[in-house]
Amino acid sequence: MNMQTLYRSLSWLIALLIPIALVFLGSRLLLTPLLLQIEYRTPGFPPDDYGFSLQDRLHWSQVALQYLVNDAKIDFLGDLTFPDGSPLYNARELSHMQDVKNVVQPVMIIGYAVWFVILGLGVWAQWGNWWQDYRRGLRRGGWLTAGLVAVIAVFAATSFWQFFTDFHSLFFEGDSWLFLYSDTLIRLFPMRFWQDAFLAVGLVALCGGVAMGVGLRPKLK
């Protein structure tokens, strides 16, 4: 394989990695307090019928996010209690949160690795005289991301519940992710939260993809 063939192959690899990188970027933003601060204050966001105040939701949701990104065991959540001493989470919720952590942490490793590869290839492209192939890969990846987001958005808009169900079936077995409205996880993260969360991830990926597709167009001579 000559170098030009290698560079073209790497360009296509970059194009395939960009959707993963942009979706990961949007997803990673979900695991920060910023989204929570915005989401719970969004007009029309449903209040908790079982008594959580805004400050309660902000506090306990941030603790849940901390668990997903730290190295703590499930006791980090299992030891939490309401003011009356009863557990904040029941056994089913704790089991699900452990499952979520088992998905989130490998995904984070993969996401950071993808960005490392893309940026590393960028350094190589800059110094190895194949920058235009690199830019071409980014541009293709941007448009590929925009197209994939558009297709998924149509499906999600048609039936968000079906989309939500299919999404969970990819990562969790059976109905382990279904809870009562009175359960803490639903009180903190109702369906409206997930609708907005998926929208946020999609917008980050879409805007990033379009920015790459438009911003990296070949310059007119």
PyMOL commands that set and color helices and strands:
alter all, ss='L'
color gray80, all
select helices_A, chain A and resi 3-30+33-39+54-69+75-78+91-128+131-158+160-171+184-188+191-215
alter helices_A, ss='H'
color red, helices_A
deselect
rebuild
show_as cartoon
